[in-house]
Structure formats: C-alpha cells, structure tokens
C-alpha cells in the first residue's frame, strides 16, 4: 500500500510553521524534509519521525515502530496529534535541529 497524496498535502500544511519543509516521493512513499534534513517518513498514510535526543519530550518509546519492514524504529505519530499544527511543527523543527547537517553533495 502506498501513501495518498492528500495525506502528504495535509501533513505539509500542518507542519508549515516549521522552517523550510517539503516532501519528496521515494519508492512509492515520502520523505519529509526540514532544513534539507530528512526528519520523517510518510509510509502507508502514517507519519514516522526520526528518533533523536529530543524525541522523548514529544512521544515516549511506546510509539516506536519501523516505517517499513527491516527499517530502524522511528516514532509513529498518532493521527489524533496531526490536528495540533503547533505541536507537530515544533516536533519537526526540533527534530531537524537535533539532526546533523546533511553531507554536501559531490
């Protein structure tokens, strides 16, 4: 199953208060970027945010799940949290801040 474009559009709208957010289609699913860092994946109409040192201020470890078989765990954001644009934008922005800068392209 792949992610519906309407889900991606909704999530982009919800996190629009985070800096420089965009989504890129990858293998039928989507990577969510903030400040050119991959901060989350949207797979099967679900939002998976990368785990960083700040993650536990937003969701506890009971939300850990792999976005696809064989992947490292991420934090599965419950759909009821999607409607809180302030919370979701902060989570995405703080996750981007906690991740290292992307490696320069050769």
Secondary structure, 3 states (H helix, E strand, C coil): CCCCHHHHHHHHHHCCCCCCEEEEEECCEEEEEECCEEEEEEECCEEEECCCCCHHHCCCHHHEEECCCCCCEEEEECHHHCCCHHHHHHHHHHHHHHCCCCCCCC
